[in-house]
Every structure is written in structure tokens, then in C-alpha cells.
Amino acid sequence: MSSLLFTLGLAALPAVVLIHYFYRLDRARPEPIGLIVRSVLYGFLAVVPAAAIELGIGAFVPAPQGLPGVLFEAFIVAGLVEESVKLFFVRRYIFGRPEFNERTDGIIYAICVSLGFAFIENFMYGHDDAGILVVRSFTAVPGHAVFSGVMGYYVGMAKLEEGRKGAWKKGLFWAIVLHGLYDALLIAGGLFGYLVLPLLLVGWRVLKRLFAKAQAMDLSRLHS
């Protein structure tokens, strides 16, 4: 039991740290803790349809060989499926809530859903190997936050800006591109695998810039 609790804690720690980090960034007008927790739980639930769809694709869609197979696995099986499922939960259960009233909220809630998803995925991959959990703490878990956080910026735009109701589609596109590139590099392996680190660093810088931009627009809206 103590081993299981340790593994669960190790799997959850990077997600908790990142959620706290972004919650603190939004401390001027923070989101309700209850809805933050609920968003994380939606991320837990999102693993089920994502896994079912991925298993279905694996069972019924012949995987191409070589480079096309790598791209198919990375951009379709991982990127498209996982980001679309996370987006579904954000749009279906959070988008229409009155608490979602700023552009930054789209980033916050998308990150919370993604990190709930990442926690479950983290535990599934590393429940019997603490080393895997440590590595994923610096790669896959922040990766999910970056991919979905960028998407969340456009979800917030779709919610708050007139004439931009379809902006979430652009967000989904960029989430798939980032997620797909990440997985493609890992699947390719070798030296390519190490390129996920600069990819995540660039993605993190982009996300921070989008967060600051969303905060500035939200502040301007408050004073207009």
C-alpha cells in the first residue's frame, strides 16, 4: 500500500506543481478552486474515451510503415485523438459556465484538464518504474500543459471575442501540431528524442507569452 501511495504521489506531483504555478499566475482574479478541481477530474475522465479511440484505431486501421507510420501514430493517434478529447471536455462542461469570463480562463481550464489527463497517463506508464515517472515529470507532463494551454488561449478567444467563435479550431490545430511533433521525435528515437527538450522549451515560452497577452487583454477589457 505504501508503495502504491508513493507511486501515486510521484505521478501526481508534477501536475500539482504546474496547476499551482498557473493558478498563482492568475492570482489577481483566480478561478474558483471547486471548478479547478472539477476540471482536473474531467481530465481523469478524458483518458477513457481517448484510450478507447486509440485502441479502436489500432485494431481497425492498418498502420502505415516507415515515416508515414510514425507521422500517423504521432499526429493522428496521439495528437488528434488526445487533444480533441481534452477539448471536448473543456467545451462541453466548462466553456458555458459563468466563471469562464476571461481569456486567461481558457488557458487555466484547458491546462487543468490536460494535467488531470497527464496524471492518469503518467501513472499508467510509470506505475512500476519510478524512473519513468521522474523523466515524464520533465517531459510528458509539462508537454500536456503546453499543448493544451496553447489551445486554451484560442478557446478563451472564442468565448470572449465577438466574431471569433471558431477560434478554438485554430487552437486545436496548434495543439495537434505541438503534440504530434513531440511524439514523432520520441517515436523516431535516437538523437531525435533529445529534440523534445528544445521543443518543450520553445512551447513553454510561447505559452507564457500567450498567457501574458491574454492577461493584458483581460485587464484592458476591465478598464474599458
N, C-alpha and C positions, 0 to 999 in steps of 0.2 A: 504493500500500500504506500509506504513512504517513497519507494522508487517511482511509483506512478505519479504521486503528487509532485515529486521533484521534476519529472519529465513534463507534466502539465504546466508547472510554473516556468520552466525553461522555455517551453513553446510559447507561452503567453507573454513573457517578459518584453520582447521587442515590440509587440503590438501595443502593450500597455504604455510603454515609454513613448512611442510615436503618437498615440492618441493624446497623452498628456501634453506632449510638445505642441501639437497643433491646437489643442484646447487653450493652452497658455497664450499662443499667438493671437487667439481670438478673445482674449480676456476682457477687452473693452466692452464687448456686447456678447458674452458667451451664450452658447446654446444650452437648453435645459439638460441636466445630467440624465434625466429619465429617457429623453429621446436619443441622447448619445448612446446609452446602454442598449436601447431598443435597436438602434442602427447596427451596433455590433452583433446583436442576436440575429438580425436579418442576414448579416454576413455568414453566421454559422449555418443558417438555413440554405443560403445560396449554394453551399457546397453540394447539396443533394442533387438539385437539377443539373448543375454543371457536370458532376461526376456521371450522372445518368446519360446525359447527352454525349459526353466524351466516350463513354463505354459503347454507346449505340453507334457512334461514328466508327469506332474501332472494329465493331462486329460486322457492320453492314457496308462500310465504304472501303474499298480496297485502297491501301496506302500506296502512293507512287514511290518509286525507287529513287535513290540518289538525292540531288539537290531539291527537286520538286517535292520529294517526300519530307525533307527537312522543313521546307517552307510551309507545306501543308500542316505538318504537326505543330509548328510554331505559331503560325498566323491564324489558322482555322481552328484546330483542335484546342489549342491553349488560348490564344489571344481573342479570337472572335467569340468563342463559347463563354469563357470566364468573364470577360468584360461585359458582354451582353447580359449575362445573368445578373451580375452585380448592378448594372444599370437598371434592369427591370425592377429590382427591389427598391432602388432609390426612387425611381419614377412612380412605382405603384403604391408605395407605403409612406414615403417621406415628402415627395415633391409638393403635394397638395396641402400639407399641414401649415397652419398659420405661423408656426415658429420658423419656418423656412421663409425668411423675409429679407435676406441679403444675399449678394453674390457669393460672399465668402462661405455662406452656409452650404452651398452646393459642394464646395471643396471639403468642408468639415464632414458632412454626412457621407459623401462618397468615400472618403478615407476611412471613416469608421466602419462602413460596410465592408470595404476591402480588407481591413485589418481583422475583422471577425472571420472573414473567409481565410485570410492568411494564417491565422492561429490554428484553425482546424487542419488546413493543408500542412502546416508545419508539424503538427503532432502526428499526422498520418505518415509523413515521410521520415520523421526522426524519432518515433516513439521508442525505438530500440537502439538508438545511436545518438548520444548527446553531442558528439562531434558534428553530426549533420545539423542538429538544431543550432549550434553555435554559428556554423557557416551561413545557414539560412537567415540568421538574425541580422546579418550584414548584407545579404543579397536579396533573397526572395521576398522577405517581409517588407523591407523598405521599397522594394520594387513594386509590390502591390499598391503601396501607398502612393508612389509616384504615378503609376499608370492610371489609377482611378482618380487620384487627386487632380490631375490634368483634365480628365473627363469631367470631374465635378465643377471645374471652373466654367465650362460651357453649359452644364446643367443649370448652374446659378444664373448664367446669362439668359438661358431660355425662360427661366422663371421670372426674372426681374426686368427684362428689357423688351419693350414693345417692338414687334416686328422681327424678333429673334427667337420665336418659339421653336424653331427647328435647330437651334444651335447645338442641342445635345447630340445631334448626328455627327457634327464635327468633333465633338469631344470623344464620342465612341471611336471614330476613325483614328484619332491620335492615340487613344488608349490601346487599340489593337496594334498599331504600328510599334509603339514602345514595347508592349508585352511580347509581340511577335519577334522583334529584334533580340530581345533578352533571351527568349527561349531558343531562337535559331543559333545564337552564339554558344549557348550551353550544349545544344544537341550536336553542333559541329565539333565541339571539344577541342582538345589541344590548346594551342595558343589563342584560338578564337574565344575559348571560355573565359580567359582573363579580361577580354574586352568588355565583359558585363560591368566591370567596376567603373571604367570611364563613362560607360553608357548611363549607369545609375547616378554618377556624379553630375553629369550634364542634365539628366532628368530632374534631379533634386534642385539644381539651380533654376531650371525652368519653372518648376512648381513653386519655389519660393517667390520668384518674380511674379507669377500669376496671382499668388496669394496677396502679395503687396499691392498689385494693381487692383484686385477685387476690393481690398480694404479701402483703398483711396477712392474708388468709385462709390462705395457704400457711404463713406464719410461725406463725400460731395453731395450725395443724394439726401443725406440727413440735413445738411445745411442749405439746401436749395429751396 
